[in-house]
Amino acid sequence: MKIQTTIQKWGNSLAIRITGPLKTIPHFTANMPIEIEVNEEGLIIHPIAAKKRKLKIFKEAELLKGLNAKTAHADELIDINQKEFDNHD
């Protein structure tokens, strides 16, 4: 596919807008990170593949390991006095 367009000024930079049929290119979306390769023939634009993060599954025992009243900050729990609660508007 070949499309003719114009390089335009955008702030202090130059920009090429991807419009019309070009915006239907498979795998290109707004805010997608891209890589631009510059060579003697011009520019080549490639999408940057998103790194897939492997989710770590935690077991309850792993999460609670080493947890005690101090490390869980149980000493910082607030005990609301009923009188304070009733006077709050």
N, C-alpha and C positions, 0 to 999 in steps of 0.2 A: 504494500500500500504506500502510495506517495501522496503527500499533502503539501501544498505550498502555504507558508505562513510568513510572518515578519517578526524579527527580533525586536522587542520593545523595551523601553526604559521602564524600570520598576524601582522607584526610590533611587538609590545610588548604584543599582545593579542593572543587568540586562536579563530579560526573561523571554522564554518561549512558552506560550499558552498551549495547552493540549485541549483542543476543542473539537467539535463535530465528531466525525467518525473515529478520530484518534482516541477519544475518551472511552470508546467501547473495547479498547485493546484488552484482551483477557489478562487477568491477574494484576492490573493496574488500578489503584483506588486512591482517593484523596488521602493525604497525609502518609502515604506509603513511603518508606525509605528507599532511595534508589542509589545506584552507582552510575556515574557518568564516565565513560572511557573516551579519551580524546586521542585521535590519531591523525595521520595525514589526510585521511578521507573525510573526517568530520567527527561527529559525536555518536556514541552508542550508549543507550540508556538501558540498564538492567535493574530489575527489582532486587532488593537485598532480601534474601530468605530470612524469615524470622526464626530465631533459635527457639526450638521447642524445649520448654523446661519440664523436667521430670518431677512430678509431684512426689514428695516424701510422705508416706503414710505413717503416722505416729500411733502407737498403742497407748492406751490410758496409763499403763504402768510406766512407760518411758517418760510421759509428761509429768507424772507425779514423783518420779525418782528424785530423791534428795530434797523434796519439798517438806518443810515443817512450818510451824506457826510463825517463826521469824522470817524465813525466806518467802512465805506467802503473805507477809505483811499483815498478819492477823492482829497484831498489836496496834494497827492504825485504823481499825474499824471504828466508826463513829456510832455512839449510842445517843440517839435523839431523846431529849427529855420531853415528855408529853406536854409540859407547860410551854416549851419553846415552839413546839409544833402547833399548838392551839393559838398562839399569838401571831402566827405568820399570816399575813394578808395575801 
